[in-house]
Amino acid sequence: MATDIASLDSPTLAREGVTGKVLTPGQLIWRRFRKHRMAVFGMIGFGTLLLFIIIGSIYISDERANAVDLQARLQPPSRQYIMGTDSTGRDIFSRIIHGGQISLFVGITSVIISVTLGTLIGGLAGFFGGWVDSILMRFTEAMLSIPQLFLLIVLGKFIGRDIDTVVLFGRTISGSVLIVIFVIGLTSWMGLSRIVRANVLSLKEMDYVSVSKSLGSSQIRTFFKHLIPNTMGVIIVASTLGLAGSILSEAYVSFLGLGIQPPTASWGNMLTAAQTFVQKGSWWMWVFPSIFIVLTILCVNLIGDGLRDAFDPRSSRHL
Amino acid sequence: MWTYILRRSFQALFTLVIITVLCFLLTRFSGDPLAQYAANPRMSAADKEALKERLGLNDPLYVQYFKWLGLAIQGDLGNSFFARQPVSEMIGQRLPNTIILMLSAEIITISSALLLGIISAVKQYSFWDNAITTFSFVGFSIPIFFSALGLMLIFAVQFKAWGLPYLPTGAAVWDKSDPVEYIRNLILPVAALAFVNTAGYSRFVRTSILEVLGLDYIRTARAKGLTSRVVLFKHALRNAALPLVTIVGLDIPFLLGGAIVTESVFSWPGMGRLFWEYAQRSDYPVVLGILLIISLAVVILTIVTDVIYTFVDPRIRLG
């Protein structure tokens, strides 16, 4: 399907739902997205997860999620503890709700950091070209050559882990949350910056950009008003898929014990030392948090896939 | 061709310099390597100062960097503070294990991804295609620790409990020179890695085969009266498998990252676990050594992948 409305024949128009009325690009994208069954499924799933976490945290306080009860250690799921308790007797169900808040918060904020960095670095490299481009791209390449998990671990140690607890939204949480956010944000912008650079490189040769320049637009205006908004589709898709990546990264570092520190729960740190529990048979300690991680990532990936198809009309990826 | 390789190598050299500076700065400031002596009463402040002097930790930073780089080029990565052993020796002992793990996982991943991708593409929209697509989406969203813990629970813990022949969890000490023991310990980590990676690759193979099957030369081959088997395996598969070369090449950093988790779950004596253990102790010669080896491998493999690609796909000409 071509993007140019004028070149579409009437059956295509009918399929796209165009009936006389001219649709904005946003409406067209929404229409295509809605037709992507799996993406809608992902959207509903993600919405349900969010509702579960929000409603859950209204009824269950974070004191309860962090409360240690040595009398009730390693309880299997029962009526009192729906998902059992962990090795210090904390209720896993409450920790999943509050851990989910932290995991999603870390995911979203670190994506904001990485998308901003990726857009700026890639955009500037493509816009200025020359030695700016060379230096920025070599730096990007260098960062890409070190596997992300290695970078996460080293950078996490670099920033230091002895930060005091911080109060965020009326909750006292471990300072390690902030470190994890920065570390993930600083290590996951490279892919996007390459895509944005390529986009800007081709966009800046387009006629409308030269027109805008000849009308006297400053470089800053050209960059932010004309080039970046036209790469928005790519950026939105990359940030959705990046959200899945960030949640996964948080889970990995916390799983290795180098991420978010207890008592603050996150889905990742509920799994720390999980291999010992596997051998001892307390499956509920790692199965429930893992399932929530998998479901969240699955839903976000499905949404991202749907968005990619919706933004790219030529894409042949369909389920 | 040769000018291309030369230019790429020159760029890579520049990238490598950035990598060494980056890694050096990050690891050098990530925690105090002498922290292990902090609680030692026999160690006076003067002793500590003397030790610092002897280890060269008091030199200006650039002196330390060039000293390290000069020795690293000659293959001397320094000594571990903690193990008091040459780093190159420590890495040398672990490297073969990681390579064996990665290669076996990669071979199984590629062959099963090709198999699943072909079935999926040839029987598009059939029951099997839908089943494989679902598997690939779910598998793609599964963190490696989940597949690792799940496999461990089933094949190591439960099989033992049910009295069936079971696989080791890697927790017990085992004889690394015994080939049977080695393979028994290798099976689960390889399966965990292959399971997760197959998911993404099989989806990729499917898309790529479907794209190739729509091309003109395939129609010509069919029109000649060739059987669909010949068309698929002799004509379509060759071109469809090409992009896999790039994907495999680009995925190596991710594979190595995944190895940290897999190796630590199964206590596999590889480089990833070595890195994780020594990063926690801030033993920076070891951490730095591993980062250098891995990024060197990634940089070289990227160039090799690009060059191989031009050999297998004559349509691409490098300028």
Contacts between the chains, C-beta under 8 A, distances in Angstrom:
chain1	res1	chain2	res2	distance
A	38	B	137	7.5
A	138	B	11	7.1
A	138	B	14	5.4
A	138	B	15	5.3
A	138	B	18	5.8
A	139	B	18	5.9
A	141	B	11	7.9
A	141	B	15	4.7
A	141	B	18	8.0
A	142	B	15	5.0
A	142	B	16	7.8
A	142	B	18	3.9
A	142	B	19	4.6
A	142	B	22	6.0
A	142	B	295	7.8
A	143	B	22	7.5
A	144	B	253	7.3
A	145	B	15	6.6
A	145	B	19	5.9
A	145	B	253	7.0
A	145	B	295	4.5
A	145	B	298	4.4
A	145	B	299	5.2
A	145	B	302	7.6
A	146	B	19	6.6
A	146	B	22	7.7
A	146	B	23	7.1
A	146	B	253	7.4
A	146	B	291	6.2
A	146	B	294	7.0
A	146	B	295	5.0
A	146	B	298	7.6
A	147	B	253	3.9
A	147	B	254	6.7
A	147	B	256	4.8
A	147	B	257	4.0
A	147	B	294	6.4
A	147	B	298	7.4
A	148	B	253	7.2
A	148	B	254	7.7
A	148	B	257	5.8
A	149	B	257	3.5
A	149	B	258	7.7
A	149	B	260	5.4
A	149	B	261	7.5
A	150	B	256	7.5
A	150	B	257	6.6
A	150	B	260	7.3
A	150	B	275	6.5
A	150	B	290	7.7
A	150	B	291	6.2
A	150	B	294	6.6
A	153	B	260	7.7
A	153	B	275	7.4
A	153	B	276	6.9
A	153	B	279	5.0
A	154	B	23	7.4
A	154	B	26	4.9
A	154	B	27	5.9
A	154	B	30	5.9
A	154	B	279	6.5
A	154	B	287	6.5
A	154	B	291	7.0
A	155	B	26	6.3
A	157	B	30	3.5
A	157	B	31	5.4
A	157	B	279	6.1
A	157	B	282	6.6
A	158	B	26	4.9
A	158	B	27	7.8
A	158	B	29	5.7
A	158	B	30	4.3
A	160	B	31	7.6
A	244	B	141	7.2
A	248	B	143	5.8
A	251	B	143	5.6
A	251	B	145	7.6
A	252	B	143	6.8
A	252	B	145	7.4
A	252	B	257	8.0
A	252	B	261	6.2
A	255	B	143	7.7
A	255	B	145	5.3
A	255	B	261	6.8
A	256	B	260	7.1
A	256	B	261	7.0
A	256	B	264	6.6
A	256	B	276	6.1
A	257	B	280	7.9
A	258	B	279	7.6
A	258	B	280	7.2
A	271	B	145	6.6
A	274	B	145	7.0
A	274	B	149	5.7
A	275	B	149	6.7
A	275	B	152	6.9
A	275	B	169	7.4
A	275	B	171	7.5
A	275	B	265	5.2
A	278	B	149	5.3
A	278	B	152	5.3
A	278	B	153	5.2
A	278	B	157	6.1
A	278	B	169	7.5
A	279	B	152	7.9
A	279	B	156	7.8
A	279	B	157	6.1
A	279	B	169	5.8
A	279	B	171	6.2
A	281	B	157	6.8
A	283	B	153	6.4
A	286	B	149	5.7
A	290	B	143	7.3
A	290	B	145	7.7
A	290	B	146	4.5
A	290	B	149	7.3
A	293	B	143	6.1
A	293	B	146	7.3
A	294	B	138	7.4
A	294	B	141	5.5
A	294	B	142	5.5
A	294	B	143	7.4
A	294	B	146	6.3
A	297	B	141	4.0
A	297	B	143	7.7
A	298	B	137	6.6
A	298	B	138	6.2
A	298	B	141	3.9
A	301	B	137	7.0
A	301	B	140	6.5
A	301	B	141	5.5
A	302	B	137	7.0
A	316	B	207	7.8
A	316	B	210	7.6
A	316	B	211	7.3
A	317	B	207	6.5
A	319	B	133	6.4
